[in-house]
Structures are given as structure tokens and as C-alpha cells.
Amino acid sequence: MMDWTDRHCRFFHRLLTRRALLYTEMVTTGAVIHGDRERLLGFDAAEHPVALQLGGSEPAELAAAARIAEDFGYDEVNLNVGCPSDRVQSGRFGACLMAEPALVGEGVAAMKAAVKIPVTVKCRIGIDDQDTEMALDALADAVVGAGTDALWVHARKAWLEGLSPKENRDVPPLDYDRVYRLKARLPGTFVGINGGIATLDEASAHLSHVDGAMLGRAAYKSPGLLAAVDRVIYGETGPDADPLAVVDALIPYIEAELSRGAHLSHITRHILGLFQGVPGARAWRRILTVESVKPGATAEVLREALAAVAARPLDSADDLRETGPAAARLSVATQG
């Protein structure tokens, strides 16, 4: 999610799950080619596996940006054909490209020719007055023909006229069956699903029909659910990540980032929901929200907030965990 899944967020999420594929915020090809690459693309090696999500439409620029992503060490490059924001439309990328499947195919082909890492696409089921059967099939056929390694589908239309980007995340109805039909039509293609998935049980249910499930807002607002991903989605037998231990592991990272000039609140904003449903969660959020923004705030704020939770019984932590192994792929990514 733009302005959400930055490198601090991804490092935190990686402490909760070893296996889920993490996605960056969408970065435009122009920014990748001409901007401050270390600031825009730099990431901690601990984040692997991590994919760079690109916004763009010009095949040569997409190829150049993909090469840069590969050189930076990303495990995948993903083309966003789902974001409905006004600034995205004005740049001829994002969801408006659902109307230009041939151009999207050209872009995917150019990226595939330029890099060895997987090239994937994230799209909607259609835009505006498009027939979703025809629109999604046309886009899918174009990118599959160009060699895409996976197609992730947000199971809603994007209404580019009349709805805000926020409304586009909730107002258009979800149509999971449309994505299931796409997978049935393309059995040899990796098809993943996105949109409105709130729990790992829901993700597991989708995996009976498609190859992958992608969580966006749910993973961000209630990150504790990621603690069970490796067991529930990937069938691993080890213990789930312990949220208290995750915070302990995050503190050295925070101290290192602060020494490089980062502001504490830029990191702690991503972890406010970690203890949702656990006694002490309100104090955790209050301490982080109030104290992290103060000048000179240090990791001691995190220790103080953690003490407010650790002093309470943690039986409720079981509420963060869900059951039922389903060996497939889960991604933590944007909600375009």
C-alpha cells in the first residue's frame, strides 16, 4: 500500500513470517530510473523474499526499471495494473491500463527479456463499465502470452470516474468467483487472489480455488495474524512467531535506523496493531502514538510500551492464531 509498506514495515513483517512474499510500495519507472535509488529501492537483506512493485506503461522504461530492481537484489518485479488513484491515471499506469491489455503485454514481454527474476502482474477484474469477463480475460491472455510468471487479481472493479481511491477499496463489490473462473480457464498459470481477505482461514479457503492469496490492509492493521502464516499457509511445524519476541528483535533494528537519522514514529506507526485483542493493547498504542513523535525519542519508548503488554496475561495471544494448514503462497502487499 502506498505510504504504508515501506522498508520499516517490511522488516517488521518479516519478523512475523519467514515465508510470505513481501511487496514494496508502488514505485514509478521514472522514479526508479532517475530518482534516488538507494532511498527508493534500498532494503534490508532480512526482508527476502521481497518484490518490487512498479508503476509504468512504456515497455523500454519498464525493462530498464526491472533491470535496476534485479541489480538491487529483488526477488521479483511486479507490474501494477490495479491502483485507481488520480495521480496514477494521469501517468498512464495503474488500473487505467486494464483498457490497454496489448500495451501491458508489451511491457511484460520487455521486462521478461531484460531480467531473469520472475515478472508478475497485479490487476483488477475490470474498470468502469467494462464487462469483467471480457476485460479480465483480455488482460490475462495478453500477459500470459508475454510470459508473466504470475497474475494477482484484486477481485473488484476499479471505478476511475466517480469513486475515490479509498472508496475503490470497499465500494465495488467483490467477485471472487470471477477470479476462480480465470484460474479454471488458465490451469497452467499461477493465479493469486486479493481483496477483502481478513483472516488466514479466509486465505486458506481461497487456496482451494487459486494458487495464492494476498493480504493488504488486514496484515497492516492486525499484523499479529502474520505470526501464524508459516504454519497455516506453508504447513511448517515450528511454533508461531511470538509477538513479544518480535518486538525484542525489532529494537536493534530501530536503534540502528535512529543512528542513521530515522524518526522513531516513522517505524513505530507500522506496529501499532500488533497486540490487537491482547490485554494492554490500548496502552501499547497510546505510548507509541504519544511518545514516538517527541523530539529525540529513542527505543526506550518501545521498551516502555512493551512493558505495558508484558505485564498482562498473554493467553489472549492465541486469538492471533488460526488453524488449518494449506501449502500455498501468501503475499503481503498493496491493495491496488
Rosetta blueprint (number, residue, H / E / L):
1 M L
2 M L
3 D L
4 W L
5 T L
6 D L
7 R H
8 H H
9 C H
10 R H
11 F H
12 F H
13 H H
14 R H
15 L H
16 L H
17 T L
18 R L
19 R L
20 A L
21 L E
22 L E
23 Y E
24 T E
25 E E
26 M E
27 V E
28 T E
29 T H
30 G H
31 A H
32 V H
33 I H
34 H H
35 G L
36 D L
37 R H
38 E H
39 R H
40 L H
41 L H
42 G L
43 F L
44 D L
45 A H
46 A H
47 E H
48 H L
49 P L
50 V E
51 A E
52 L E
53 Q E
54 L E
55 G E
56 G L
57 S L
58 E L
59 P H
60 A H
61 E H
62 L H
63 A H
64 A H
65 A H
66 A H
67 R H
68 I H
69 A H
70 E H
71 D H
72 F H
73 G L
74 Y L
75 D L
76 E E
77 V E
78 N E
79 L E
80 N E
81 V E
82 G L
83 C L
84 P L
85 S L
86 D H
87 R H
88 V H
89 Q H
90 S H
91 G L
92 R L
93 F L
94 G H
95 A H
96 C H
97 L H
98 M H
99 A H
100 E L
101 P H
102 A H
103 L H
104 V H
105 G H
106 E H
107 G H
108 V H
109 A H
110 A H
111 M H
112 K H
113 A H
114 A H
115 V L
116 K L
117 I L
118 P L
119 V E
120 T E
121 V E
122 K E
123 C E
124 R E
125 I E
126 G E
127 I E
128 D L
129 D L
130 Q L
131 D L
132 T H
133 E H
134 M H
135 A H
136 L H
137 D H
138 A H
139 L H
140 A H
141 D H
142 A H
143 V H
144 V H
145 G H
146 A L
147 G L
148 T L
149 D L
150 A E
151 L E
152 W E
153 V E
154 H E
155 A E
156 R E
157 K E
158 A E
159 W L
160 L L
161 E L
162 G L
163 L L
164 S L
165 P L
166 K L
167 E H
168 N H
169 R H
170 D L
171 V L
172 P L
173 P L
174 L L
175 D L
176 Y H
177 D H
178 R H
179 V H
180 Y H
181 R H
182 L H
183 K H
184 A H
185 R H
186 L L
187 P L
188 G L
189 T L
190 F L
191 V E
192 G E
193 I E
194 N E
195 G L
196 G L
197 I L
198 A L
199 T L
200 L H
201 D H
202 E H
203 A H
204 S H
205 A H
206 H H
207 L L
208 S L
209 H L
210 V L
211 D L
212 G E
213 A E
214 M E
215 L E
216 G L
217 R H
218 A H
219 A H
220 Y H
221 K H
222 S L
223 P H
224 G H
225 L H
226 L H
227 A H
228 A H
229 V H
230 D H
231 R H
232 V H
233 I L
234 Y L
235 G L
236 E L
237 T L
238 G L
239 P L
240 D L
241 A L
242 D L
243 P H
244 L H
245 A H
246 V H
247 V H
248 D H
249 A H
250 L H
251 I H
252 P H
253 Y H
254 I H
255 E H
256 A H
257 E H
258 L H
259 S H
260 R L
261 G L
262 A L
263 H L
264 L H
265 S H
266 H H
267 I H
268 T H
269 R L
270 H L
271 I L
272 L L
273 G L
274 L L
275 F L
276 Q L
277 G L
278 V L
279 P L
280 G L
281 A H
282 R H
283 A H
284 W H
285 R H
286 R H
287 I H
288 L H
289 T H
290 V H
291 E H
292 S L
293 V L
294 K L
295 P L
296 G L
297 A L
298 T L
299 A L
300 E H
301 V H
302 L H
303 R H
304 E H
305 A H
306 L H
307 A H
308 A H
309 V H
310 A H
311 A L
312 R L
313 P L
314 L L
315 D H
316 S H
317 A H
318 D H
319 D H
320 L H
321 R L
322 E L
323 T L
324 G L
325 P L
326 A L
327 A L
328 A L
329 R E
330 L E
331 S E
332 V E
333 A L
334 T L
335 Q L
336 G L
